[in-house]
Amino acid sequence: MAERPEELKKLATIATDLELSAELRIKAMEMLGNIGTHEALLALLELAANEELIRDERNFALKQAREIIKSAH
C-alpha cells in the first residue's frame, strides 16, 4: 500500500505530459479510475480542471472520477 501514492503521482504525471501521445495519457487516466481510491479521485478531478489538456481528455478524467463516486455508493 505504500507504493500507491507514488503510483498515483506517476500516473498523474503521465496524464498531464503533453509530450506523450493522447492514447497514453488516456490510459493513465483509465488506470487512475481503476485504482478507485479517494486520492485517485482527487487526481482525476485535478486533471479535469487542467486547462492545458484537450477537452476530450478533461471530460474523460471527469467521467472516470464519476465512476469512482458511483462505486462508493
N, C-alpha and C positions, 0 to 999 in steps of 0.2 A: 504493500500500500504506500510505502514511502516514495516509490517511483512515480506515482500518479501526478503530483504537482509538476514534476519535471516533464512528464509525458504531455500534460496539458500545455505547458509553455512551448514545447517543441511543435505541437500541432497548431497552436495559435500563431506561432511564428511562420510556419509553412503557409497557413491560410492567408496571411497578410503579405507574403512576399510576392510582389508584383513581377519579379524577375522569373518566377516559376510559371508553368502553364496553368490555365484556368482549371483544367481537369485535376491537376494535383492539389490545387487549393480547395476545390470542392471535395475531394477525397478526404482531406484533412478535416474539413468541417463535418463530413459524414462520420468520421471516426470520433470526433468530439461528441456528436449526438449519440453515438453508440456507447460511449462511456457513461453518459446519463447522470452524472453527479451534479450537485449544486454548483461546484466550481466549473464544470464543463458548461453548464447553463450560462453562467456569468461570462465565460469566454465567448460563447456564441452570441450573446447579446452585445458584447463589445464589438465583435466582428460585424454584426448587423448595423451598428452605429458608425462604423468606419466608412467615411465618405470617399476614401480613396479606392475602395473596392467597387467593382462593377455592380450595378443594381441587381442583376440576377443572382450574383454571389451573396449580396446582402440579404436578399429575400430567402435564399436557401438557408443561410445561417439562422434567420428568424424562424423558418419552418422547422429546422432541427431543434431550436430552443422550444418551440411549441410542443413538439413531440415529447421532450423531456418533461415539460409541465403536465401534459396529458397523462403520462405514465405514472406520475406521482399521485394521481387521484384515484 
